[in-house]
Amino acid sequence: MFSWIYANLATIIITILLIVIVVGIIAKLRKNKKEGRSACGGSCGNCSMGDICHKP
């Protein structure tokens, strides 16, 4: 078993890093949503939903 882990160590480390990055992104998005922040760039001039998304 240890030989398999050692043989695939690079793949395991990269997979763990990618999982940590994805979880961090999801946590940041959830935090922003709870704080009422939008995921858009805030430039509503070219957005078809600009007047609905950000009411004056």
Secondary structure, 3 states (H helix, E strand, C coil): CHHHHHHCHHHHHHHHHHHHHHHHHHHHHHHHHHCCCCCCCCCHHHCCCHHHHCCC
